[in-house]
């Protein structure tokens, strides 16, 4: 695609890029950042103890989110990248965001004691990201290879 053709996917790409950058900042911020952003006390303690696992996990998430940002930005027309399988990739990205967003519903019904404020607000954020991607993907579907 040439030129900016889809503002929704541009927004989706920027949101994914922000989420990726935030995950990198969490690694740099250390245990207090893991706690603040709701990663759980276990990861915070491991980070405080010098374990490589929290940083590896969080950087892996950041890399995935960065790749998702590239796919959305390329499909928006902002980047002139030819990434493989854009329909499949963007469909999976959209589905993952939406499923992560609605996963809070059965948790709140069947195990409300495990439903933390972090899980609620992060689910709402993921659902919003998924809806943004879904709208954008529907608009460019026929233009994608």
PyMOL commands that set and color helices and strands:
alter all, ss='L'
color gray80, all
select helices_A, chain A and resi 7-29+31-36+41-48+53-76+86-110+112-114+117-143
alter helices_A, ss='H'
color red, helices_A
deselect
rebuild
show_as cartoon
